[in-house]
Amino acid sequence: MASSSLSLRFSFLVALSLALHCAFGAIVCEDLPQDVCAFAISSAGKRCVLEKFVLGDGSTEFQCRTSEVVVEKMTEWIETDECVRLCGVDRNSVGISSDSLMEPQFTAKLCSAECYGNCPNIVDLYFNLAAGEGVFLPELCEIQRTNPRRGMAELLSSGVVAPAPESDASPLAAAPASI
């Protein structure tokens, strides 16, 4: 009898803990203020993004939204102000692209031991952005530490351009001649 009472109490405490976590501890992107939205990860493991909307009167409004990007190893994460500063990112960024990897000052901050070793969320985000460009971030960081100009050249030359469609005749030969 005592063990069933103890088991019932334990089950109640676990259920209460889960209910409290869901009610108070969950990170929902749409509930986050603008100043912590960028570089946050929801309880569902999706990245939060800051979006800009133009209202009917011409004024702009910023809202935090949930993206479809799932972060495999992190949930419920709001990036610290220290990491934002160390990595050289901006919380007011509307959308994030790989373009910043082309800026030597940004890459130097991202690849610094302080950022790369202590800010896994930001590093993961830019790791994936770099991979989308065909660049392996750890290699880019190593090159950046040893020869920053070479790192930028490799990034610039890494873009893959789809080949033009092949045909038997050139487009100029197929076009009617005009006199």
Disulfide bonds with the S-S distance in Angstrom:
Cys29-Cys48 1.98
Cys37-Cys64 2.12
Cys83-Cys119 2.03
Cys87-Cys115 1.92
Cys111-Cys141 2.05
